[in-house]
Every structure is written in structure tokens, then in C-alpha cells.
Amino acid sequence: MPSATGIAPARAATGARRGMVALRHRNFRLFFFGQLISLIGTWMQSLAQGWLVLQLTHDPFVLGVISAVQFVPIMVFGLFGGLIADALPKRTTIIATQTSSMLLALALFWLTWTHQVQAWQIGVLAFLLGCVNTIDMPTRQAFVVEMVGRDDVVNAVALNSAVFNTARIVGPAIAGVIIGVVGIASCFLLNGLSYIAVIVGLFAMRTSELHARSGYHLQHSAIAVVADLAEGLRYVRRTPIVLLAVAVVGLVSTLGMNLNVLVPVYAADVLHAGATGFGFLMAATGIGSLVSALTIAFAGRSSPRVMLLGGAVLGLLQAVLVVVHAMPIALACLFGVGFGSIAMTATANTSIQLAVPDDLRGRVLSVYTTVFAGSTPVGALFAGMLAAQFGAALSFGVGGASSLAVVVVAFLLARPWLRSRRAVRLA
């Protein structure tokens, strides 16, 4: 019989299990909890680094440049990262990239703690981190299906988004307090130490339980390498769902996902909030993203329409920020922006994961990560220049309106295909 809530207990239990089904895999559990700790540190550093650059330069354009520098290597070399992801053992590769990221975070801590830090040094470290992420991002994306298999990949991607956005809530909130009480350098130290959790988890995995199927071998001639890259690009071009996901996410991330550049300026100049207020604004975005990720995980389906709807929500609410000057309304808008961003990106990711064959997974995902993350330099520079000249509020408006226009055009072009597309459901 139904309970007092009107939900049958057996059915509710089934829904709960479905929402966490990927955690039945031991290797994914190790990765899941290690990433949770590590990403909290990453978000702490992200907030602290943006605040530090503004303190050093008082110039939002410089902040935009440094944000862009981190993604230049991904934009230039991202496709080659996909070749490495397909050719080398992914667990070993991720251990190497995570260790490198840890050392870079500790270097930034040392420079800040000893009062030697300058904006150009932050830019160099950001560039080096971008080089590491060129390999790390497609490898981590492709590693998900090896930990859980195809049947649970939709749930695993949604849970990864939940981890990312839980950290996005907790990290900035902690960083805002730590900056005010202890100082900026401590955020960089804690981020460096947080990588230990994910590295230990990777070492503890059972390789016998990984679903490693890729038979790709890295080529040694330039012609063969170019041919292999072209194979991944051709797959993207001829597969409608993959092309739609890459195009929409790439354009919207360029135009409307420049929060690391705009939110600190918006917090300081429009809302007149300090580091703590900045932290709460970023946390509001993270809460919205977490709610979105959990909604996808428990709903058990992934539809291209959800991707387009998420992009529309993101664009609309950013445009609203043009006229918002009150903290509560800004928090509500950024909550919605976070919800829309994950509805768009997580759905795009799962759609690609389910469509791509195993031997092309790294290369196709490298196209996605290159377009997604590699578009950030252009967007960050544009947003920084616009904010420096006209303010963060207007920059939000331009980015939001442009993102909304992209989604509308994409929907109109893809409408005939979308009519015949059925939602992908979890088993």
C-alpha cells in the first residue's frame, strides 16, 4: 500500500537505488569520494586566485587574461590529449596529471605565503595547469565508462556533476571564510593537499574490474596522427546528437559561462560585497548546479531537449542580472544559472558518452572538452574587456542574451531531428 506521503515504499527505494546505481562499482566509489575532496580544494583555489588577482591589479581585464591563459593550451592542443587518452592506461595517466596539478597548487601557495606573488607568476602557473588539463580532462571523461560500464554511464556522469557542484558550493564558502580569517595563501595549500585523496583512491582501484576496451595505439608518424584526429572529427560531424552537443555547449560556454571573470567584479562593483559575499554568490551557482545534477541522476533519462532548455535558462537569468542590484535576487538568479548550466553540460556529456564507440571515446570527448574549455579564453577576454569598459552587469546581459539566441537557433535547426529522438533511459 502507498505510504502516508502517497509514494509506495518499494517504488521509492527503487528510485533511490537508481539515483546512486553507479556507486555499486568499487572503483567508481573510490573515484567519487576522492574527487569530492579534491574538487573542494580546486574551487577554493579558483575563488582565492580571482580575488588575489583583483587585489594585485584592480583590473578586471587582467583577471580575464589570466582566466583565458589557463585554457589556451586546451584550445590549441586539446585534440592531442584525446589521442593520449585513447592510447595510454587512463588510471596511470590521471595519477600523473593529478600529481602535477598538486605541485602547481603548492607552488602558488609558496609564492603567496612568502609575499613574492605577482600577476604574471599566477598567469604562468595557470598556463602550466592548462597544459596538464589538456591531457587530464579528456582522460577523466573517458575513464568514467571504464569504471562503471555503458549501462551505468548516464548515472555516473550525473553523479560526477553532483560531486563537482557540491564542491562548488562548499569550496567557495570555505574559501571566503578562510580568506577573511587566515589569508589567501591557505586556500592554495589546502588545494594542494586535497589532491592526495584522489591520488590515493586511484592507486587503490582494482584494475581487474575496469572495463578497458580501447584497442587504439598511438601513432608515431605525423601523417598517421593527423589521420587519427580527423577520424574523431568526422565522427562528430556525421553524428547529429554529438554535433548538436558540441556546437551548443561550445557557443554557450564562450558567450555565457564566464562566471569566474564576472562574478568577482559584479560582487565588488555592483553588490558592494567582500570576499565572503563573493563566496556566497559562487556557492549559489553551485547549489543550483547540484540540484540539477541530482535531478538528472534520479530522473534516469537524458534528452537533447533538456540540454537546450538548460542553455535557455542560463542565458535568460544572466540577462536578468543587468537590472539586479540586491544580493537576494542575485543569489536566486545565479542559482538558476547554475541549474541551467549543468542541465546543458551534463546532458551533452551523457549523450556523447552513449553515442561514441569505445575506440574513439578519448578523441571524440577531446573535441567536446576542447570546444567547451578551449572556448573559455575567447569568452574570458571578451567578458573582461566588456566588464572593464561598461561594468559586469552589462557584460552579463550581453552574454545571457547571446546564449539565449544560440539556443533558439539550435532548436530551430535541429527541430526535425529532435521530433524523432527518444529520451535515453536508464535500465
Legacy VTK file of the C-alpha trace (Angstrom):
# vtk DataFile Version 3.0
C-alpha trace
ASCII
DATASET POLYDATA
POINTS 427 float
0.000 0.000 0.000
1.148 3.593 -0.508
2.622 5.358 2.460
1.198 8.489 4.038
3.189 10.509 1.533
1.437 8.790 -1.360
4.617 7.070 -2.567
4.900 3.311 -2.466
7.922 2.342 -0.298
9.215 -0.218 -2.804
8.988 2.267 -5.633
10.754 4.964 -3.590
13.545 2.541 -2.748
13.919 1.656 -6.401
14.198 5.362 -7.270
16.854 5.872 -4.594
18.880 2.924 -5.877
18.573 4.183 -9.443
19.892 7.600 -8.411
23.029 6.050 -6.901
23.421 2.985 -9.123
26.942 3.867 -10.299
28.207 3.723 -6.701
27.786 -0.049 -6.693
31.122 -0.136 -8.535
34.018 -0.072 -6.050
36.389 1.742 -8.394
33.839 4.481 -9.038
33.226 4.885 -5.289
36.937 5.494 -4.749
36.990 7.996 -7.599
33.754 9.657 -6.444
34.872 10.400 -2.880
38.438 11.275 -3.867
37.129 13.784 -6.415
34.779 15.281 -3.835
37.688 16.190 -1.559
39.970 17.295 -4.381
37.373 19.469 -6.101
36.553 21.307 -2.890
40.197 22.370 -2.889
40.020 23.285 -6.584
37.065 25.611 -6.018
38.759 27.140 -3.001
41.746 27.973 -5.192
39.534 29.282 -8.006
37.869 31.816 -5.730
41.085 32.753 -3.938
43.024 33.178 -7.192
40.400 35.513 -8.671
40.326 37.609 -5.505
44.143 37.698 -5.358
44.426 38.917 -8.970
41.942 41.711 -8.286
43.866 42.705 -5.156
47.133 42.814 -7.083
45.897 44.614 -10.207
42.453 46.164 -9.533
41.731 45.413 -13.196
39.014 43.002 -14.401
40.701 42.795 -17.804
43.827 41.271 -16.229
41.580 38.808 -14.412
40.066 37.893 -17.775
43.505 37.444 -19.329
44.678 35.117 -16.565
41.452 33.121 -16.759
41.968 32.848 -20.510
45.629 31.820 -20.241
44.689 28.664 -18.343
42.578 27.446 -21.260
44.843 28.385 -24.182
46.711 25.026 -24.089
43.395 23.156 -24.176
42.239 25.198 -27.152
45.495 24.575 -29.064
46.453 21.034 -28.012
43.177 19.595 -26.675
42.650 17.167 -29.563
46.081 15.610 -28.958
45.035 14.996 -25.361
42.310 12.761 -26.764
44.898 10.655 -28.600
46.781 10.165 -25.337
43.531 9.297 -23.548
42.795 6.565 -26.106
46.335 5.181 -26.221
47.588 5.111 -22.593
46.146 3.428 -19.481
43.743 6.042 -18.159
44.226 5.381 -14.444
48.008 5.815 -14.710
47.622 8.943 -16.820
45.241 10.536 -14.305
47.618 9.789 -11.429
50.342 11.680 -13.308
48.114 14.662 -14.154
46.699 14.953 -10.635
50.196 14.860 -9.135
51.288 17.643 -11.495
48.266 19.754 -10.522
49.116 19.269 -6.856
52.661 20.566 -7.370
51.393 23.653 -9.207
48.967 24.456 -6.379
51.755 24.141 -3.807
53.965 26.447 -5.890
51.232 29.112 -5.849
50.913 28.667 -2.081
54.652 29.204 -1.608
54.736 32.362 -3.731
51.723 33.832 -1.926
52.818 32.820 1.578
56.270 34.375 1.077
54.710 37.580 -0.375
56.553 37.175 -3.683
53.478 36.564 -5.827
52.862 38.753 -8.877
50.151 38.640 -11.513
52.490 37.318 -14.213
53.506 34.402 -11.968
49.864 33.491 -11.468
49.478 33.591 -15.251
52.443 31.228 -15.780
51.100 28.732 -13.240
47.645 28.989 -14.823
49.163 28.238 -18.239
51.007 25.193 -16.872
47.812 23.943 -15.239
46.116 24.321 -18.614
48.820 22.118 -20.175
48.117 19.447 -17.560
44.351 19.716 -18.117
44.840 19.202 -21.860
45.521 15.560 -21.040
43.599 15.271 -17.776
40.168 16.422 -18.966
39.519 14.006 -21.869
41.163 11.169 -19.933
38.951 11.644 -16.873
35.862 11.949 -19.068
36.715 8.739 -20.937
37.654 6.927 -17.705
34.085 7.113 -16.372
32.764 4.375 -18.668
35.745 2.151 -17.794
34.789 2.314 -14.112
31.052 1.637 -14.498
30.382 0.262 -17.988
27.882 1.587 -20.524
24.774 0.615 -18.554
25.560 2.996 -15.684
27.374 5.784 -17.516
24.423 8.242 -17.511
24.128 7.930 -13.733
27.907 8.138 -13.274
28.175 11.352 -15.297
25.289 12.880 -13.323
26.889 11.871 -10.015
30.215 13.325 -11.177
28.385 16.572 -11.872
26.863 16.346 -8.388
30.334 15.943 -6.878
31.672 18.842 -8.924
28.870 21.106 -7.807
28.857 20.005 -4.185
32.462 21.161 -4.194
31.355 24.309 -5.994
29.101 25.076 -3.024
31.427 24.077 -0.203
34.721 25.278 -1.696
33.873 28.972 -2.257
32.049 29.199 1.086
35.073 27.803 2.934
37.471 29.944 0.899
35.533 33.128 1.644
35.816 32.463 5.383
39.460 31.373 5.221
40.496 34.446 3.228
38.906 36.701 5.831
40.293 34.833 8.857
43.608 33.253 7.826
44.562 34.664 4.414
44.578 33.736 0.738
47.681 31.519 0.837
45.946 28.904 2.994
43.433 28.211 0.206
46.247 27.249 -2.167
47.862 24.993 0.443
44.618 23.168 1.158
44.015 22.690 -2.548
47.454 21.145 -2.972
46.867 18.739 -0.095
43.390 17.820 -1.365
44.863 16.068 -4.416
46.209 13.368 -2.109
42.672 11.982 -1.687
42.072 11.349 -5.392
45.611 10.033 -5.981
45.252 7.522 -3.130
41.853 6.465 -4.488
43.304 5.857 -7.949
46.118 3.708 -6.545
43.571 1.683 -4.531
41.470 0.751 -7.592
41.285 -2.831 -8.839
42.447 -2.863 -12.449
40.748 -6.235 -12.978
37.363 -4.525 -12.507
37.940 -1.810 -15.117
36.017 -2.052 -18.401
39.004 -1.160 -20.610
38.152 -1.888 -24.256
40.044 0.626 -26.403
42.331 -1.051 -28.917
43.847 2.209 -30.176
47.632 2.529 -30.355
49.385 5.891 -30.522
50.860 6.522 -33.958
54.470 7.590 -34.480
54.198 9.458 -37.778
52.708 12.911 -38.126
50.505 11.821 -41.042
49.022 8.949 -39.023
48.400 11.203 -36.017
46.572 13.733 -38.193
44.509 10.915 -39.727
43.524 9.672 -36.272
42.499 13.175 -35.190
40.474 13.565 -38.385
38.648 10.304 -37.639
37.351 11.747 -34.363
36.319 14.993 -36.047
34.492 13.133 -38.818
32.535 11.163 -36.222
31.448 14.404 -34.552
30.386 15.907 -37.876
28.302 12.946 -39.041
26.593 12.146 -35.712
23.699 14.584 -35.109
23.478 14.308 -31.312
27.232 14.736 -30.879
27.381 17.679 -33.281
24.432 19.357 -31.537
26.012 18.865 -28.097
29.437 20.146 -29.149
28.059 23.185 -31.002
25.609 24.324 -28.314
27.941 23.798 -25.371
30.869 25.388 -27.218
28.999 28.564 -28.159
27.168 28.987 -24.858
30.347 28.399 -22.838
32.075 31.092 -24.890
29.306 33.644 -24.545
27.616 32.924 -21.243
29.778 30.861 -18.902
32.359 33.416 -17.769
31.377 33.463 -14.102
34.959 33.317 -12.799
35.630 36.639 -14.545
32.332 38.426 -13.977
31.126 37.342 -10.528
34.067 38.813 -8.539
33.666 42.138 -10.375
29.875 42.021 -10.007
30.223 41.272 -6.276
32.645 44.150 -5.704
31.274 46.870 -8.005
27.519 46.210 -8.205
26.624 44.488 -4.927
29.489 46.008 -2.922
30.146 42.666 -1.223
33.504 41.460 0.051
35.204 38.077 -0.311
32.533 36.393 1.810
29.728 37.768 -0.380
31.632 36.665 -3.464
31.875 33.193 -1.947
28.124 33.034 -1.352
27.387 34.110 -4.926
29.573 31.321 -6.294
28.038 28.900 -3.806
24.540 29.825 -5.038
25.605 28.855 -8.552
26.951 25.607 -7.151
23.726 24.820 -5.293
21.731 25.265 -8.486
24.172 23.038 -10.342
23.992 20.356 -7.642
20.190 20.325 -7.687
20.297 19.994 -11.469
22.818 17.118 -11.369
20.819 15.193 -8.768
17.628 15.757 -10.754
19.263 14.144 -13.798
20.681 11.271 -11.706
17.331 10.377 -10.138
15.213 11.056 -13.224
17.100 8.342 -15.066
16.986 9.925 -18.508
18.972 12.258 -20.727
17.321 14.196 -23.545
18.699 16.744 -26.038
15.703 18.935 -25.195
16.947 19.169 -21.602
20.301 20.370 -22.929
18.625 23.148 -24.932
16.287 24.095 -22.094
19.239 24.339 -19.702
21.066 26.683 -22.056
17.954 28.850 -22.380
17.537 29.126 -18.593
21.218 30.029 -18.207
21.003 32.778 -20.826
17.716 34.248 -19.627
18.735 34.569 -15.971
22.135 36.057 -16.824
20.352 38.699 -18.881
18.162 39.495 -15.852
21.300 40.339 -13.813
21.622 43.578 -15.811
18.979 45.182 -13.616
19.669 43.360 -10.331
21.383 45.255 -7.515
20.183 43.278 -4.481
22.030 40.291 -3.046
18.967 38.007 -2.529
17.793 38.415 -6.137
21.336 37.949 -7.439
21.641 34.731 -5.420
18.371 33.447 -6.895
19.472 34.290 -10.453
22.847 32.610 -10.036
21.113 29.557 -8.566
19.131 29.352 -11.811
22.251 29.922 -13.914
23.929 27.002 -12.147
20.880 24.785 -12.656
20.750 25.588 -16.360
24.480 25.136 -16.933
24.507 21.570 -15.591
21.250 20.642 -17.297
23.017 21.637 -20.516
26.535 20.259 -19.998
25.723 17.014 -18.155
23.114 16.102 -20.763
25.555 16.900 -23.553
28.231 14.755 -21.899
25.997 11.715 -21.387
24.620 11.985 -24.926
28.162 11.850 -26.306
29.236 9.031 -23.953
26.337 6.847 -25.080
26.800 7.587 -28.781
30.557 7.139 -29.175
32.300 3.762 -29.781
34.970 2.745 -27.272
37.957 3.073 -29.608
37.015 6.688 -30.432
35.923 7.762 -26.943
39.006 9.777 -25.989
39.230 11.553 -29.334
35.547 12.453 -29.521
35.482 13.593 -25.890
38.614 15.643 -26.551
36.664 17.512 -29.241
33.964 18.201 -26.657
36.392 19.260 -23.906
38.461 21.327 -26.342
35.415 23.223 -27.554
33.960 23.513 -24.036
37.077 24.506 -22.099
39.073 25.860 -25.019
36.393 28.415 -25.805
36.980 29.982 -22.384
39.969 32.134 -23.451
37.846 33.931 -26.037
34.909 34.291 -23.680
37.031 35.370 -20.711
38.854 38.032 -22.713
35.605 39.336 -24.195
33.836 39.372 -20.816
36.831 41.011 -19.121
37.075 43.752 -21.755
33.334 44.401 -21.643
33.320 44.492 -17.827
36.297 46.864 -17.747
34.592 49.285 -20.143
30.909 49.022 -19.214
30.690 47.037 -15.976
29.927 43.446 -15.029
26.138 43.890 -15.156
26.099 44.827 -18.853
28.573 42.048 -19.625
26.196 39.552 -18.002
23.381 40.939 -20.140
25.274 40.609 -23.411
26.440 37.081 -22.585
22.991 35.973 -21.478
21.164 37.375 -24.497
23.743 35.852 -26.866
23.458 32.439 -25.194
19.680 32.540 -25.474
19.944 33.381 -29.167
22.285 30.397 -29.736
19.808 28.012 -28.110
16.872 29.331 -30.140
18.768 28.981 -33.440
19.997 25.480 -32.487
16.459 24.384 -31.624
15.066 25.652 -34.913
17.795 23.935 -36.937
17.574 20.638 -35.026
13.779 20.570 -34.645
13.082 17.955 -37.381
15.656 15.581 -35.875
14.526 16.218 -32.292
10.979 15.109 -33.150
12.240 11.603 -33.855
14.676 11.453 -30.943
13.615 9.389 -27.919
14.978 10.119 -24.443
17.735 7.798 -23.282
16.577 5.946 -20.170
18.488 4.147 -17.500
17.897 0.416 -17.293
LINES 1 428
427 0 1 2 3 4 5 6 7 8 9 10 11 12 13 14 15 16 17 18 19 20 21 22 23 24 25 26 27 28 29 30 31 32 33 34 35 36 37 38 39 40 41 42 43 44 45 46 47 48 49 50 51 52 53 54 55 56 57 58 59 60 61 62 63 64 65 66 67 68 69 70 71 72 73 74 75 76 77 78 79 80 81 82 83 84 85 86 87 88 89 90 91 92 93 94 95 96 97 98 99 100 101 102 103 104 105 106 107 108 109 110 111 112 113 114 115 116 117 118 119 120 121 122 123 124 125 126 127 128 129 130 131 132 133 134 135 136 137 138 139 140 141 142 143 144 145 146 147 148 149 150 151 152 153 154 155 156 157 158 159 160 161 162 163 164 165 166 167 168 169 170 171 172 173 174 175 176 177 178 179 180 181 182 183 184 185 186 187 188 189 190 191 192 193 194 195 196 197 198 199 200 201 202 203 204 205 206 207 208 209 210 211 212 213 214 215 216 217 218 219 220 221 222 223 224 225 226 227 228 229 230 231 232 233 234 235 236 237 238 239 240 241 242 243 244 245 246 247 248 249 250 251 252 253 254 255 256 257 258 259 260 261 262 263 264 265 266 267 268 269 270 271 272 273 274 275 276 277 278 279 280 281 282 283 284 285 286 287 288 289 290 291 292 293 294 295 296 297 298 299 300 301 302 303 304 305 306 307 308 309 310 311 312 313 314 315 316 317 318 319 320 321 322 323 324 325 326 327 328 329 330 331 332 333 334 335 336 337 338 339 340 341 342 343 344 345 346 347 348 349 350 351 352 353 354 355 356 357 358 359 360 361 362 363 364 365 366 367 368 369 370 371 372 373 374 375 376 377 378 379 380 381 382 383 384 385 386 387 388 389 390 391 392 393 394 395 396 397 398 399 400 401 402 403 404 405 406 407 408 409 410 411 412 413 414 415 416 417 418 419 420 421 422 423 424 425 426
